[in-house]
Amino acid sequence: MSTILSAGIVDAHLIEGTDAEPEIGHSSPVSSNQQSNHRQLAKIVSKHQKISYLRPIATFSRSEFDRIDEIVNASRSSVILDSGCGNGESSRSFAAAFPDKLVIGIDKSDARIARAEVGDTLPNLHFVHGDCVDLWRLAVQARWPVWRHLLLYPNPWPKAKHLQRRWHGHPVFKHLLALGGCLELRSNWEIYVSEFAAALEIAAAKYVPVKRFFADAPITPFERKYAASGHPLYRLQVQLD
Ligand SMILES: C[S@@+](CC[C@H](N)C(=O)[O-])C[C@H]1O[C@@H](n2cnc3c(N)ncnc32)[C@H](O)[C@@H]1O
């Protein structure tokens, strides 16, 4: 049985609060000029809740969305989104573990999506080359039945001036929340997860803990690299429906 299946919802193979030290690797921890949550976080998140985000949808995102939307509409399954799926390792594991769900891996990198598409075909696994900023808005409009949403090691944008490039500081955040489902965020930068938790309080009145965990069976290449480098890992889970 796969670790994900046996865990029910990916948790069982994560040892929370463990002191166990993974093997040391060669990745540097996130370095930032922030030592705590950004001072402008509440202001920015509140502002984004009040405005309509009108950036035009890119043509390539639209055509990719239409392709996958047909599959979603034709299926009776609910959806697991793996946003920023990289080489698709986690999408593939989830598709194998949950054959009754439609797993959709999204990444804006051509090269990563091309790598993701290499490997065994699974009938419930699909990859989309596109920008989440567009695809999430289209998926909300189309009312995709999202059951789980994975945000595994998003780019941290650690410079304070880049707050609005982090998902919780971006105007698309409210659309991300509107997608619904059980959202899981993982990062090797505690402040990213802590800010995301604070943004959830502001935007959705959801109060969720940030947990440190040890990935004894990493589910993505970045998780594997960070674990092997001895980085502490953090995550949160929130039910958005
Ligand atoms: C740090 S990597 C993590 C990849 C994978 N989840 C993992 O853990 O191995 C972040 C990924 O997010 C993708 N990404 C960043 N911004 C994106 C966006 N706006 N839309 C889609 N993908 C995005 C990048 O191309 C990259 O593959």
PDBQT file of the ligand as one rigid body, heavy atoms in Angstrom, charges set to zero:
ROOT
HETATM    1  C1  LIG A 301       9.880  25.308  -5.702  1.00  0.00    +0.000 C 
HETATM    2  S1  LIG A 301       9.076  24.525  -7.037  1.00  0.00    +0.000 S 
HETATM    3  C2  LIG A 301       8.194  23.198  -6.226  1.00  0.00    +0.000 C 
HETATM    4  C3  LIG A 301       7.816  22.116  -7.187  1.00  0.00    +0.000 C 
HETATM    5  C4  LIG A 301       7.140  20.885  -6.562  1.00  0.00    +0.000 C 
HETATM    6  N1  LIG A 301       5.875  21.215  -5.943  1.00  0.00    +0.000 N 
HETATM    7  C5  LIG A 301       8.055  20.254  -5.564  1.00  0.00    +0.000 C 
HETATM    8  O1  LIG A 301       7.793  20.367  -4.354  1.00  0.00    +0.000 OA
HETATM    9  O2  LIG A 301       9.025  19.614  -5.991  1.00  0.00    +0.000 OA
HETATM   10  C6  LIG A 301       7.774  25.675  -7.396  1.00  0.00    +0.000 C 
HETATM   11  C7  LIG A 301       7.036  25.342  -8.684  1.00  0.00    +0.000 C 
HETATM   12  O3  LIG A 301       5.964  26.243  -8.842  1.00  0.00    +0.000 OA
HETATM   13  C8  LIG A 301       5.874  26.613 -10.207  1.00  0.00    +0.000 C 
HETATM   14  N2  LIG A 301       5.180  27.901 -10.264  1.00  0.00    +0.000 N 
HETATM   15  C9  LIG A 301       5.578  29.073  -9.727  1.00  0.00    +0.000 A 
HETATM   16  N3  LIG A 301       4.676  30.038  -9.966  1.00  0.00    +0.000 NA
HETATM   17  C10 LIG A 301       3.664  29.466 -10.679  1.00  0.00    +0.000 A 
HETATM   18  C11 LIG A 301       2.453  29.937 -11.234  1.00  0.00    +0.000 A 
HETATM   19  N4  LIG A 301       2.094  31.221 -11.110  1.00  0.00    +0.000 N 
HETATM   20  N5  LIG A 301       1.668  29.079 -11.904  1.00  0.00    +0.000 NA
HETATM   21  C12 LIG A 301       2.038  27.785 -12.057  1.00  0.00    +0.000 A 
HETATM   22  N6  LIG A 301       3.180  27.274 -11.550  1.00  0.00    +0.000 NA
HETATM   23  C13 LIG A 301       3.982  28.100 -10.863  1.00  0.00    +0.000 A 
HETATM   24  C14 LIG A 301       7.319  26.663 -10.666  1.00  0.00    +0.000 C 
HETATM   25  O4  LIG A 301       7.428  26.541 -12.081  1.00  0.00    +0.000 OA
HETATM   26  C15 LIG A 301       7.914  25.481  -9.930  1.00  0.00    +0.000 C 
HETATM   27  O5  LIG A 301       7.837  24.291 -10.684  1.00  0.00    +0.000 OA
ENDROOT
TORSDOF 0
